[in-house]
């Protein structure tokens, strides 16, 4: 990361880059992350909401924060009030133009239709 991302930052014709992190806190790596030339940072707040203040303090003035607030492993069950409050807290700190709402991780593994998923654990389904 320390070698690749600075190279990208030197290029003038690249698209915007989002650094996506998943499955827990990024706090131990914020010193490296905050210096990277990325347009946006995606953070898993579903599993590690306690990192909010550290992430807000580290994000650059022109960077967007992708708030991974819906648990990517169980998208069907979400506390909307809690998620909305968390997103609004991010908007208060950064402004609506710098906040994106997302799932905490990729949805590649997600079934398209639960009707056909007969072997899923009831907790997940």
ZAPA-777383 format. One record per atom (N, C-alpha, C, CB): chain; z, y, x. Coordinates in pm, 1 decimal. Glycine has a CB too. Layout:
BEGIN
+-------+----------+----------+----------+
| chain |        Z |        Y |        X |
+-------+----------+----------+----------+
|     A |        Z |        Y |        X |
...
+-------+----------+----------+----------+
***
This chain:
BEGIN
+-------+----------+----------+----------+
| chain |        Z |        Y |        X |
+-------+----------+----------+----------+
|     A |      0.0 |   -118.7 |     82.5 |
|     A |      0.0 |      0.0 |      0.0 |
|     A |      0.0 |    125.4 |     87.2 |
|     A |    120.6 |     -0.4 |    -94.0 |
|     A |     79.7 |    126.3 |    191.7 |
|     A |     91.5 |    246.1 |    275.2 |
|     A |    -39.3 |    280.7 |    345.4 |
|     A |    201.2 |    226.9 |    378.3 |
|     A |   -127.8 |    182.0 |    364.4 |
|     A |   -255.4 |    208.4 |    430.5 |
|     A |   -368.6 |    228.2 |    330.3 |
|     A |   -289.7 |     94.6 |    525.0 |
|     A |   -371.1 |    147.9 |    226.4 |
|     A |   -482.7 |    152.0 |    131.5 |
|     A |   -483.1 |    278.5 |     46.4 |
|     A |   -477.9 |     30.7 |     41.5 |
|     A |   -371.0 |    313.6 |    -12.2 |
|     A |   -368.5 |    427.0 |   -104.5 |
|     A |   -397.4 |    561.0 |    -37.1 |
|     A |   -234.8 |    433.5 |   -172.4 |
|     A |   -345.5 |    588.3 |     82.6 |
|     A |   -384.1 |    713.1 |    148.6 |
|     A |   -535.3 |    721.6 |    172.6 |
|     A |   -310.1 |    726.8 |    281.1 |
|     A |   -598.0 |    609.3 |    202.7 |
|     A |   -743.5 |    608.4 |    218.9 |
|     A |   -810.4 |    653.0 |     89.6 |
|     A |   -793.5 |    467.6 |    259.9 |
|     A |   -764.9 |    598.2 |    -23.0 |
|     A |   -822.3 |    637.1 |   -151.6 |
|     A |   -800.8 |    786.1 |   -177.7 |
|     A |   -760.8 |    553.9 |   -265.4 |
|     A |   -686.0 |    835.8 |   -139.5 |
|     A |   -654.9 |    976.2 |   -161.9 |
|     A |   -744.9 |   1071.1 |    -84.8 |
|     A |   -513.1 |   1002.5 |   -125.5 |
|     A |   -802.0 |   1024.2 |     25.1 |
|     A |   -892.1 |   1106.4 |    105.6 |
|     A |  -1032.4 |   1113.0 |     46.9 |
|     A |   -898.7 |   1052.8 |    246.9 |
|     A |  -1064.7 |   1023.8 |    -43.3 |
|     A |  -1198.0 |   1019.2 |   -102.2 |
|     A |  -1208.2 |   1120.7 |   -215.9 |
|     A |  -1230.3 |    876.9 |   -153.4 |
|     A |  -1320.9 |   1186.7 |   -224.6 |
|     A |  -1335.8 |   1289.4 |   -328.1 |
|     A |  -1411.1 |   1239.6 |   -450.8 |
|     A |  -1407.0 |   1409.5 |   -271.2 |
|     A |  -1473.8 |   1125.1 |   -442.1 |
|     A |  -1558.3 |   1079.5 |   -552.7 |
|     A |  -1503.1 |    956.2 |   -624.9 |
|     A |  -1696.3 |   1049.0 |   -501.1 |
|     A |  -1375.6 |    931.5 |   -614.9 |
|     A |  -1316.0 |    815.6 |   -680.6 |
|     A |  -1263.7 |    851.9 |   -818.8 |
|     A |  -1203.2 |    758.1 |   -595.2 |
|     A |  -1259.0 |    754.1 |   -908.2 |
|     A |  -1197.1 |    780.1 |  -1038.9 |
|     A |  -1045.7 |    794.5 |  -1022.5 |
|     A |  -1230.5 |    665.9 |  -1139.6 |
|     A |   -980.7 |    836.9 |  -1128.6 |
|     A |   -835.0 |    847.8 |  -1125.9 |
|     A |   -774.0 |    708.6 |  -1108.9 |
|     A |   -782.0 |    915.7 |  -1255.5 |
|     A |   -667.9 |    700.1 |  -1032.2 |
|     A |   -602.5 |    572.1 |  -1004.0 |
|     A |   -464.9 |    569.9 |  -1069.8 |
|     A |   -590.4 |    548.1 |   -850.6 |
|     A |   -436.4 |    459.9 |  -1139.4 |
|     A |   -303.8 |    436.6 |  -1196.0 |
|     A |   -238.6 |    323.3 |  -1119.0 |
|     A |   -311.7 |    403.6 |  -1348.5 |
|     A |   -119.0 |    346.9 |  -1069.7 |
|     A |    -40.8 |    241.0 |  -1006.6 |
|     A |     47.4 |    180.5 |  -1114.5 |
|     A |     44.7 |    295.2 |   -885.6 |
|     A |     25.3 |     54.1 |  -1145.0 |
|     A |    101.8 |    -13.6 |  -1249.8 |
|     A |    206.9 |   -104.3 |  -1188.2 |
|     A |      8.6 |    -94.6 |  -1341.6 |
|     A |    328.6 |    -90.3 |  -1236.1 |
|     A |    438.6 |   -175.7 |  -1192.0 |
|     A |    493.0 |   -249.3 |  -1313.3 |
|     A |    551.0 |    -92.5 |  -1121.5 |
|     A |    541.0 |   -369.3 |  -1293.3 |
|     A |    586.7 |   -452.0 |  -1405.0 |
|     A |    715.8 |   -525.3 |  -1370.5 |
|     A |    478.6 |   -552.4 |  -1444.4 |
|     A |    779.5 |   -577.3 |  -1475.4 |
|     A |    889.7 |   -673.9 |  -1465.8 |
|     A |   1010.9 |   -623.1 |  -1389.4 |
|     A |    841.0 |   -798.7 |  -1400.9 |
|     A |   1056.3 |   -504.8 |  -1425.8 |
|     A |   1180.3 |   -456.5 |  -1367.2 |
|     A |   1168.9 |   -319.7 |  -1304.4 |
|     A |   1227.8 |   -552.4 |  -1265.9 |
|     A |   1268.4 |   -287.3 |  -1227.1 |
|     A |   1281.9 |   -152.9 |  -1171.1 |
|     A |   1192.1 |   -128.3 |  -1049.6 |
|     A |   1425.3 |   -128.7 |  -1132.6 |
|     A |   1151.2 |     -3.1 |  -1035.0 |
|     A |   1074.6 |     38.9 |   -917.7 |
|     A |   1160.1 |    123.2 |   -823.1 |
|     A |    950.4 |    117.9 |   -960.8 |
|     A |   1283.9 |    146.8 |   -859.5 |
|     A |   1370.2 |    237.3 |   -783.2 |
|     A |   1374.2 |    204.8 |   -633.6 |
|     A |   1510.5 |    232.9 |   -839.2 |
|     A |   1387.2 |     78.0 |   -592.1 |
|     A |   1390.8 |     50.8 |   -448.0 |
|     A |   1262.3 |     91.0 |   -374.8 |
|     A |   1416.9 |    -95.8 |   -425.4 |
|     A |   1153.7 |    108.8 |   -449.9 |
|     A |   1024.8 |    141.1 |   -388.4 |
|     A |    978.9 |    284.5 |   -414.0 |
|     A |    920.3 |     46.3 |   -438.6 |
|     A |   1061.0 |    365.1 |   -476.3 |
|     A |   1018.3 |    500.3 |   -512.4 |
|     A |    983.7 |    587.2 |   -392.1 |
|     A |   1125.8 |    567.3 |   -592.3 |
|     A |   1048.5 |    567.2 |   -279.8 |
|     A |   1014.7 |    647.2 |   -161.4 |
|     A |    870.7 |    625.3 |   -118.0 |
|     A |   1108.7 |    613.9 |    -46.2 |
|     A |    820.6 |    503.9 |   -132.9 |
|     A |    680.9 |    475.1 |   -100.3 |
|     A |    590.2 |    523.0 |   -212.8 |
|     A |    660.3 |    323.9 |    -75.2 |
|     A |    627.4 |    491.9 |   -335.1 |
|     A |    543.8 |    523.4 |   -451.0 |
|     A |    522.0 |    673.7 |   -466.7 |
|     A |    606.8 |    467.1 |   -577.6 |
|     A |    626.4 |    753.4 |   -449.3 |
|     A |    613.7 |    896.7 |   -477.7 |
|     A |    518.4 |    968.8 |   -383.4 |
|     A |    748.8 |    961.8 |   -470.6 |
|     A |    487.5 |    911.0 |   -271.4 |
|     A |    393.9 |    974.0 |   -179.6 |
|     A |    250.1 |    927.7 |   -194.9 |
|     A |    437.7 |    949.5 |    -41.1 |
|     A |    225.3 |    836.7 |   -285.7 |
|     A |     90.5 |    782.1 |   -300.9 |
|     A |      0.9 |    875.9 |   -381.6 |
|     A |     96.3 |    644.9 |   -368.0 |
|     A |   -125.4 |    885.9 |   -343.2 |
|     A |   -218.3 |    973.6 |   -414.3 |
|     A |   -274.7 |    906.8 |   -540.3 |
|     A |   -332.6 |   1014.6 |   -321.7 |
|     A |   -189.4 |    887.3 |   -638.9 |
|     A |   -233.1 |    826.3 |   -765.0 |
|     A |   -221.4 |    929.6 |   -876.6 |
|     A |   -148.6 |    698.9 |   -798.4 |
|     A |   -307.6 |    916.0 |   -975.8 |
|     A |   -306.6 |   1009.0 |  -1088.8 |
|     A |   -196.2 |    976.9 |  -1187.2 |
|     A |   -440.3 |   1007.0 |  -1159.8 |
|     A |   -162.2 |    847.7 |  -1194.3 |
|     A |    -62.1 |    805.4 |  -1292.3 |
|     A |     20.7 |    690.7 |  -1236.7 |
|     A |   -129.2 |    763.7 |  -1424.4 |
|     A |    141.4 |    681.9 |  -1289.7 |
|     A |    231.9 |    572.9 |  -1254.6 |
|     A |    274.3 |    504.6 |  -1383.4 |
|     A |    356.1 |    624.5 |  -1174.0 |
|     A |    251.1 |    373.5 |  -1390.3 |
|     A |    294.4 |    295.0 |  -1505.9 |
|     A |    424.3 |    224.6 |  -1468.3 |
|     A |    184.2 |    191.4 |  -1550.2 |
|     A |    527.0 |    240.0 |  -1553.9 |
|     A |    658.9 |    184.7 |  -1523.3 |
|     A |    711.2 |    103.5 |  -1641.4 |
|     A |    758.1 |    297.4 |  -1487.8 |
|     A |    770.8 |    -10.3 |  -1610.6 |
|     A |    830.9 |    -98.9 |  -1710.9 |
|     A |    969.2 |    -45.8 |  -1748.1 |
|     A |    840.6 |   -245.7 |  -1657.7 |
|     A |    973.9 |     30.2 |  -1856.9 |
|     A |   1102.4 |     79.7 |  -1905.8 |
|     A |   1162.7 |    -13.4 |  -2009.7 |
|     A |   1086.4 |    218.9 |  -1964.5 |
|     A |   1085.9 |   -110.2 |  -2058.3 |
|     A |   1140.4 |   -206.5 |  -2154.6 |
|     A |   1250.1 |   -289.6 |  -2088.5 |
|     A |   1028.4 |   -298.7 |  -2209.8 |
|     A |   1227.3 |   -330.8 |  -1965.0 |
|     A |   1325.3 |   -411.9 |  -1893.4 |
|     A |   1422.8 |   -330.2 |  -1810.4 |
|     A |   1254.9 |   -509.0 |  -1804.8 |
|     A |   1382.7 |   -211.1 |  -1772.4 |
|     A |   1468.7 |   -132.0 |  -1683.5 |
|     A |   1472.0 |     15.0 |  -1725.9 |
|     A |   1420.1 |   -143.6 |  -1537.8 |
|     A |   1527.8 |     44.1 |  -1843.0 |
|     A |   1533.3 |    183.8 |  -1888.2 |
|     A |   1623.5 |    271.3 |  -1801.0 |
|     A |   1581.5 |    189.3 |  -2031.6 |
|     A |   1715.6 |    209.9 |  -1729.0 |
|     A |   1809.9 |    283.8 |  -1645.3 |
|     A |   1742.3 |    355.8 |  -1529.3 |
|     A |   1914.9 |    190.2 |  -1591.8 |
|     A |   1616.4 |    324.5 |  -1501.5 |
|     A |   1546.3 |    388.4 |  -1390.6 |
|     A |   1481.2 |    521.5 |  -1429.8 |
|     A |   1441.2 |    294.6 |  -1336.4 |
|     A |   1496.0 |    560.7 |  -1554.3 |
|     A |   1426.8 |    678.5 |  -1607.2 |
|     A |   1447.2 |    803.3 |  -1521.1 |
|     A |   1474.0 |    706.3 |  -1748.1 |
|     A |   1570.0 |    841.5 |  -1496.4 |
|     A |   1597.0 |    965.4 |  -1421.9 |
|     A |   1539.1 |    961.2 |  -1281.0 |
|     A |   1747.2 |    990.7 |  -1414.7 |
|     A |   1549.5 |    846.9 |  -1215.1 |
|     A |   1493.9 |    833.1 |  -1079.7 |
|     A |   1342.0 |    846.2 |  -1080.5 |
|     A |   1534.2 |    698.1 |  -1018.9 |
|     A |   1278.0 |    785.6 |  -1178.8 |
|     A |   1131.7 |    792.1 |  -1188.6 |
|     A |   1087.8 |    934.9 |  -1219.0 |
|     A |   1079.4 |    695.0 |  -1297.7 |
|     A |   1154.1 |    999.2 |  -1313.0 |
|     A |   1120.1 |   1137.8 |  -1347.9 |
|     A |   1133.0 |   1228.5 |  -1225.6 |
|     A |   1211.1 |   1189.1 |  -1462.2 |
|     A |   1236.8 |   1208.5 |  -1147.2 |
|     A |   1258.2 |   1290.4 |  -1027.2 |
|     A |   1151.2 |   1265.6 |   -921.2 |
|     A |   1396.1 |   1262.3 |   -968.3 |
|     A |   1094.5 |   1146.2 |   -918.6 |
|     A |    998.5 |   1109.3 |   -814.4 |
|     A |    853.7 |   1140.4 |   -849.9 |
|     A |   1011.0 |    963.6 |   -784.5 |
|     A |    823.4 |   1151.9 |   -977.8 |
|     A |    683.3 |   1168.2 |  -1018.3 |
|     A |    633.3 |   1307.8 |   -980.2 |
|     A |    667.4 |   1144.9 |  -1171.0 |
|     A |    510.0 |   1312.3 |   -931.5 |
|     A |    451.7 |   1438.6 |   -887.7 |
|     A |    421.6 |   1532.7 |  -1003.5 |
|     A |    325.6 |   1412.5 |   -810.1 |
|     A |    408.4 |   1660.8 |   -971.3 |
|     A |    385.5 |   1763.5 |  -1073.2 |
|     A |    256.3 |   1744.8 |  -1151.8 |
|     A |    384.1 |   1898.3 |  -1008.7 |
|     A |    159.0 |   1678.6 |  -1092.4 |
|     A |     29.7 |   1660.8 |  -1159.3 |
|     A |      6.8 |   1517.2 |  -1204.9 |
|     A |    -82.8 |   1702.9 |  -1066.7 |
|     A |    104.1 |   1431.2 |  -1185.4 |
|     A |     88.4 |   1290.7 |  -1222.9 |
|     A |    127.5 |   1266.3 |  -1368.0 |
|     A |    171.9 |   1202.4 |  -1131.4 |
|     A |     63.4 |   1165.8 |  -1425.3 |
|     A |     94.3 |   1120.0 |  -1560.1 |
|     A |    188.5 |   1000.9 |  -1549.2 |
|     A |    -35.5 |   1082.4 |  -1638.8 |
|     A |    279.6 |    990.1 |  -1644.6 |
|     A |    370.0 |    875.4 |  -1650.3 |
|     A |    330.4 |    787.3 |  -1767.4 |
|     A |    518.1 |    920.8 |  -1663.2 |
|     A |    297.0 |    663.8 |  -1738.4 |
|     A |    269.8 |    564.1 |  -1841.5 |
|     A |    401.4 |    493.1 |  -1869.6 |
|     A |    156.9 |    462.3 |  -1797.2 |
|     A |    453.5 |    515.8 |  -1989.5 |
|     A |    584.8 |    464.4 |  -2028.2 |
|     A |    568.3 |    326.2 |  -2090.2 |
|     A |    655.7 |    561.2 |  -2127.4 |
|     A |    597.3 |    221.7 |  -2012.8 |
|     A |    589.9 |     84.2 |  -2062.8 |
|     A |    714.1 |     53.1 |  -2143.2 |
|     A |    573.9 |    -16.7 |  -1946.7 |
|     A |    711.2 |     86.8 |  -2271.2 |
|     A |    831.7 |     77.2 |  -2352.7 |
|     A |    828.7 |    -39.1 |  -2451.0 |
|     A |    851.9 |    205.0 |  -2427.7 |
|     A |    711.9 |    -89.8 |  -2484.2 |
|     A |    701.2 |   -206.6 |  -2572.5 |
|     A |    696.4 |   -330.1 |  -2483.3 |
|     A |    573.7 |   -198.1 |  -2666.5 |
|     A |    790.1 |   -421.5 |  -2501.2 |
|     A |    799.2 |   -540.8 |  -2416.5 |
|     A |    670.3 |   -621.9 |  -2424.7 |
|     A |    919.8 |   -627.9 |  -2457.9 |
|     A |    599.4 |   -631.3 |  -2314.6 |
|     A |    472.2 |   -702.7 |  -2310.6 |
|     A |    483.5 |   -851.5 |  -2334.5 |
|     A |    407.2 |   -680.1 |  -2180.3 |
|     A |    602.8 |   -906.9 |  -2319.7 |
|     A |    621.5 |  -1049.8 |  -2345.0 |
|     A |    653.1 |  -1078.4 |  -2490.9 |
|     A |    732.4 |  -1104.4 |  -2257.2 |
|     A |    683.2 |   -974.9 |  -2568.5 |
|     A |    715.0 |   -994.9 |  -2709.8 |
|     A |    680.3 |   -867.9 |  -2787.1 |
|     A |    865.5 |  -1032.1 |  -2728.9 |
|     A |    551.7 |   -843.3 |  -2803.0 |
|     A |    505.3 |   -719.2 |  -2865.0 |
|     A |    530.6 |   -712.5 |  -3014.6 |
|     A |    359.5 |   -701.9 |  -2839.4 |
|     A |    562.6 |   -825.1 |  -3077.9 |
|     A |    579.4 |   -828.0 |  -3223.2 |
|     A |    715.7 |   -777.1 |  -3267.6 |
|     A |    559.0 |   -968.2 |  -3274.3 |
|     A |    810.8 |   -773.1 |  -3176.9 |
|     A |    944.6 |   -726.1 |  -3211.3 |
|     A |    978.5 |   -607.7 |  -3121.7 |
|     A |   1050.8 |   -840.1 |  -3196.3 |
|     A |    984.4 |   -490.7 |  -3183.4 |
|     A |   1012.3 |   -369.9 |  -3107.7 |
|     A |   1100.8 |   -278.1 |  -3192.2 |
|     A |    880.5 |   -298.2 |  -3066.3 |
|     A |   1200.0 |   -219.7 |  -3130.5 |
|     A |   1286.3 |   -123.2 |  -3197.9 |
|     A |   1215.7 |     12.2 |  -3192.1 |
|     A |   1429.8 |   -116.8 |  -3131.5 |
|     A |   1144.2 |     45.4 |  -3300.0 |
|     A |   1061.1 |    165.3 |  -3301.4 |
|     A |   1142.9 |    292.8 |  -3280.1 |
|     A |    985.6 |    174.1 |  -3432.4 |
|     A |   1258.2 |    301.9 |  -3342.6 |
|     A |   1340.8 |    422.5 |  -3326.6 |
|     A |   1383.8 |    440.4 |  -3180.8 |
|     A |   1465.4 |    414.9 |  -3418.0 |
|     A |   1426.2 |    331.6 |  -3120.3 |
|     A |   1470.1 |    336.8 |  -2980.4 |
|     A |   1352.4 |    372.2 |  -2888.4 |
|     A |   1532.7 |    201.1 |  -2938.1 |
|     A |   1237.4 |    308.6 |  -2912.3 |
|     A |   1118.6 |    335.9 |  -2830.9 |
|     A |   1072.7 |    480.1 |  -2847.6 |
|     A |   1005.0 |    240.2 |  -2868.2 |
|     A |   1070.0 |    527.3 |  -2971.5 |
|     A |   1028.1 |    665.2 |  -2998.7 |
|     A |   1119.5 |    765.4 |  -2929.8 |
|     A |   1026.0 |    691.8 |  -3149.4 |
|     A |   1248.7 |    740.8 |  -2937.1 |
|     A |   1344.8 |    830.4 |  -2872.1 |
|     A |   1322.5 |    833.1 |  -2721.1 |
|     A |   1489.2 |    786.8 |  -2903.8 |
|     A |   1293.9 |    717.3 |  -2664.0 |
|     A |   1271.6 |    708.8 |  -2519.7 |
|     A |   1145.3 |    785.5 |  -2481.0 |
|     A |   1260.8 |    561.4 |  -2474.9 |
|     A |   1038.3 |    765.6 |  -2557.3 |
|     A |    912.6 |    835.8 |  -2529.8 |
|     A |    932.6 |    986.7 |  -2545.1 |
|     A |    800.1 |    786.0 |  -2624.6 |
|     A |   1003.6 |   1027.8 |  -2648.4 |
|     A |   1029.4 |   1170.6 |  -2668.8 |
|     A |   1109.4 |   1230.7 |  -2553.8 |
|     A |   1103.6 |   1192.5 |  -2800.0 |
|     A |   1199.6 |   1151.8 |  -2497.0 |
|     A |   1276.5 |   1197.0 |  -2380.3 |
|     A |   1181.9 |   1223.4 |  -2262.5 |
|     A |   1384.5 |   1091.3 |  -2340.9 |
|     A |   1083.6 |   1135.2 |  -2244.3 |
|     A |    984.6 |   1153.9 |  -2137.5 |
|     A |    899.5 |   1277.7 |  -2164.2 |
|     A |    894.5 |   1029.0 |  -2124.5 |
|     A |    860.4 |   1296.5 |  -2289.3 |
|     A |    780.5 |   1413.9 |  -2326.3 |
|     A |    859.2 |   1542.6 |  -2301.6 |
|     A |    737.1 |   1405.5 |  -2474.4 |
|     A |    987.4 |   1542.1 |  -2331.9 |
|     A |   1072.0 |   1659.8 |  -2306.9 |
|     A |   1074.5 |   1696.1 |  -2158.6 |
|     A |   1215.1 |   1634.5 |  -2356.6 |
|     A |   1074.8 |   1594.9 |  -2072.9 |
|     A |   1081.9 |   1618.7 |  -1927.9 |
|     A |    947.0 |   1658.5 |  -1868.0 |
|     A |   1133.4 |   1494.1 |  -1857.5 |
|     A |    837.6 |   1593.6 |  -1915.6 |
|     A |    707.3 |   1610.2 |  -1851.1 |
|     A |    603.3 |   1683.6 |  -1934.8 |
|     A |    653.8 |   1477.3 |  -1814.8 |
|     A |    620.9 |   1685.5 |  -2065.5 |
|     A |    519.0 |   1740.7 |  -2154.8 |
|     A |    430.7 |   1629.4 |  -2208.4 |
|     A |    433.8 |   1846.4 |  -2082.1 |
|     A |    382.8 |   1646.5 |  -2330.6 |
|     A |    303.4 |   1542.7 |  -2397.3 |
|     A |    173.8 |   1510.3 |  -2323.5 |
|     A |    271.1 |   1585.8 |  -2538.4 |
|     A |    119.8 |   1607.2 |  -2252.4 |
|     A |     -5.6 |   1584.8 |  -2180.6 |
|     A |     11.6 |   1497.4 |  -2056.8 |
|     A |    -65.7 |   1717.0 |  -2140.5 |
|     A |    135.1 |   1469.5 |  -2017.0 |
|     A |    159.9 |   1387.7 |  -1897.7 |
|     A |    229.2 |   1256.0 |  -1928.7 |
|     A |    242.9 |   1465.2 |  -1799.3 |
|     A |    234.7 |   1219.0 |  -2057.2 |
|     A |    300.9 |   1094.5 |  -2096.7 |
|     A |    203.5 |   1008.0 |  -2175.4 |
|     A |    428.3 |   1123.2 |  -2180.5 |
|     A |    196.1 |    881.2 |  -2137.0 |
|     A |    114.7 |    781.6 |  -2205.9 |
|     A |    208.3 |    669.6 |  -2249.4 |
|     A |     -1.9 |    727.4 |  -2113.9 |
|     A |    190.6 |    620.6 |  -2371.9 |
|     A |    273.4 |    510.5 |  -2422.4 |
|     A |    198.5 |    379.8 |  -2400.1 |
|     A |    308.1 |    530.0 |  -2574.2 |
|     A |    270.0 |    278.4 |  -2351.0 |
|     A |    205.8 |    151.3 |  -2319.3 |
|     A |    303.1 |     35.5 |  -2337.1 |
|     A |    151.2 |    153.0 |  -2176.1 |
|     A |    248.3 |    -83.4 |  -2327.4 |
|     A |    333.4 |   -201.5 |  -2320.7 |
|     A |    386.8 |   -211.3 |  -2177.9 |
|     A |    255.0 |   -332.0 |  -2362.1 |
|     A |    491.9 |   -287.4 |  -2159.9 |
|     A |    553.9 |   -296.6 |  -2028.1 |
|     A |    468.1 |   -373.9 |  -1928.5 |
|     A |    689.5 |   -361.9 |  -2039.7 |
|     A |    380.5 |   -459.1 |  -1979.2 |
|     A |    294.9 |   -540.2 |  -1892.3 |
|     A |    162.0 |   -567.1 |  -1961.6 |
|     A |    364.5 |   -673.6 |  -1854.8 |
|     A |     75.3 |   -634.6 |  -1892.5 |
|     A |    -54.7 |   -672.4 |  -1947.4 |
|     A |    -37.8 |   -758.5 |  -2072.3 |
|     A |   -137.6 |   -747.3 |  -1842.2 |
|     A |   -136.7 |   -754.6 |  -2159.9 |
|     A |   -134.2 |   -837.3 |  -2281.2 |
|     A |   -233.1 |   -953.1 |  -2271.9 |
|     A |   -165.6 |   -752.0 |  -2404.4 |
|     A |   -275.7 |   -983.2 |  -2152.1 |
|     A |   -372.3 |  -1090.0 |  -2129.8 |
|     A |   -327.3 |  -1223.3 |  -2188.3 |
|     A |   -397.7 |  -1105.7 |  -1982.5 |
|     A |   -199.6 |  -1249.1 |  -2185.8 |
|     A |   -142.4 |  -1375.8 |  -2231.5 |
|     A |   -115.0 |  -1377.9 |  -2381.8 |
|     A |    -14.2 |  -1403.8 |  -2156.8 |
|     A |   -135.6 |  -1268.4 |  -2450.2 |
|     A |    -95.4 |  -1254.1 |  -2589.9 |
|     A |   -191.8 |  -1323.5 |  -2685.1 |
|     A |    -85.0 |  -1107.6 |  -2626.0 |
|     A |   -139.4 |  -1406.0 |  -2775.4 |
|     A |   -225.3 |  -1468.9 |  -2876.4 |
|     A |   -285.5 |  -1362.5 |  -2967.8 |
|     A |   -145.3 |  -1572.5 |  -2959.7 |
|     A |   -405.3 |  -1387.9 |  -3013.8 |
|     A |   -472.9 |  -1294.6 |  -3103.0 |
|     A |   -419.2 |  -1306.8 |  -3244.8 |
|     A |   -623.7 |  -1318.8 |  -3101.4 |
|     A |   -382.9 |  -1427.9 |  -3285.2 |
|     A |   -338.6 |  -1453.4 |  -3422.1 |
|     A |   -221.5 |  -1551.3 |  -3419.8 |
|     A |   -455.2 |  -1509.0 |  -3509.0 |
|     A |   -106.2 |  -1508.3 |  -3466.5 |
|     A |     11.6 |  -1594.5 |  -3464.8 |
|     A |     -0.4 |  -1713.8 |  -3558.9 |
|     A |    133.4 |  -1514.5 |  -3500.9 |
|     A |    -85.7 |  -1706.3 |  -3657.2 |
|     A |   -103.9 |  -1817.2 |  -3750.7 |
|     A |   -143.7 |  -1944.7 |  -3677.1 |
|     A |   -209.9 |  -1781.8 |  -3855.9 |
|     A |   -225.5 |  -1930.4 |  -3577.3 |
|     A |   -274.2 |  -2046.1 |  -3501.6 |
|     A |   -180.4 |  -2088.6 |  -3389.1 |
|     A |   -409.7 |  -2015.5 |  -3444.2 |
|     A |    -76.8 |  -2013.9 |  -3366.0 |
|     A |     18.3 |  -2045.5 |  -3259.4 |
|     A |    133.5 |  -2126.6 |  -3317.5 |
|     A |     71.0 |  -1915.8 |  -3191.1 |
|     A |    114.2 |  -2255.5 |  -3331.2 |
|     A |    212.1 |  -2342.8 |  -3397.4 |
|     A |    323.1 |  -2391.1 |  -3304.3 |
|     A |    141.8 |  -2462.2 |  -3456.4 |
|     A |    309.3 |  -2372.4 |  -3173.7 |
|     A |    408.3 |  -2424.8 |  -3079.7 |
|     A |    490.4 |  -2315.7 |  -3010.9 |
|     A |    339.3 |  -2508.4 |  -2975.4 |
|     A |    480.0 |  -2193.7 |  -3058.1 |
|     A |    558.0 |  -2086.2 |  -2997.9 |
|     A |    704.3 |  -2095.8 |  -3038.9 |
|     A |    500.9 |  -1950.0 |  -3037.4 |
|     A |    791.6 |  -2063.4 |  -2946.4 |
|     A |    934.9 |  -2057.7 |  -2973.7 |
|     A |    959.5 |  -1953.8 |  -3083.7 |
|     A |   1016.0 |  -2022.6 |  -2843.9 |
|     A |   1048.3 |  -1983.8 |  -3176.4 |
|     A |   1077.0 |  -1894.1 |  -3289.5 |
|     A |   1123.8 |  -1756.7 |  -3242.4 |
|     A |   1183.1 |  -1956.3 |  -3380.7 |
|     A |   1193.0 |  -1750.2 |  -3129.8 |
|     A |   1240.0 |  -1622.0 |  -3077.3 |
|     A |   1123.3 |  -1531.3 |  -3040.1 |
|     A |   1329.8 |  -1644.1 |  -2955.7 |
|     A |   1017.8 |  -1590.1 |  -2991.0 |
|     A |    899.5 |  -1513.9 |  -2952.3 |
|     A |    813.0 |  -1483.3 |  -3073.7 |
|     A |    818.2 |  -1590.3 |  -2847.4 |
|     A |    800.5 |  -1581.9 |  -3160.8 |
|     A |    714.3 |  -1567.3 |  -3277.6 |
|     A |    781.9 |  -1479.3 |  -3379.5 |
|     A |    680.0 |  -1703.7 |  -3338.8 |
+-------+----------+----------+----------+
***
